[in-house]
Amino acid sequence: PPRLFRLRVELLQGSPLLSCETLDTGLSISSAIVTRTGPSHKYIILGGYQSDSQKRMECSTVILDE
């Protein structure tokens, strides 16, 4: 089945931290901008808040299968 992955880069003092997470339940972000980045179905979701208690910018790449 198609899967959605979230890659997160946190720029901490010292060295960056890279994490990867599988989103089995989908992605829910409010107030975001979606931009197409490839010739097919590849998008970047930039900005917005993940929830009211987590007010930080999110950036996710989404690839949709036909």
C-alpha positions in Angstrom: 0.0 0.0 0.0 1.1 3.6 -0.5 2.8 5.2 2.5 3.4 8.7 3.5 6.7 9.7 5.1 7.7 12.8 7.0 11.3 13.8 7.0 12.2 16.4 9.6 15.4 18.4 9.9 15.9 20.3 13.2 18.7 22.9 13.1 20.0 22.7 16.6 23.1 24.3 18.0 26.0 22.1 17.1 24.7 19.7 14.5 21.4 19.2 12.7 19.1 16.3 13.7 17.3 14.3 10.9 14.4 12.1 11.7 12.0 10.1 9.5 8.5 9.0 10.5 5.9 6.9 8.7 2.4 8.5 8.8 0.0 5.6 8.7 -3.0 7.8 9.6 -2.4 10.5 7.1 -1.3 14.1 7.5 -3.3 16.9 9.1 -1.9 20.4 9.0 -3.8 23.7 9.0 -2.9 27.0 7.4 -0.4 25.5 5.0 0.8 26.3 1.5 1.0 23.4 -1.0 3.5 23.6 -3.9 4.0 21.1 -6.7 7.7 20.2 -7.0 7.8 17.6 -9.8 6.2 16.7 -13.1 3.9 14.2 -11.7 2.3 14.1 -8.2 5.1 15.3 -5.9 4.2 18.2 -3.6 5.7 20.1 -0.6 3.5 21.2 2.2 5.1 24.2 3.9 4.0 26.2 6.9 1.0 26.1 9.1 0.6 24.5 12.5 0.4 20.8 13.3 -2.1 21.6 16.2 -3.0 24.4 18.6 -0.6 23.0 21.2 2.3 22.6 18.6 2.7 26.0 17.0 5.8 25.4 14.9 6.4 25.4 11.1 6.0 22.0 9.4 7.4 21.1 6.0 6.4 17.7 4.5 6.9 16.1 1.1 3.9 14.2 -0.3 4.0 11.9 -3.3 0.7 10.6 -4.6 0.4 7.4 -6.6 -2.1 7.2 -9.4 
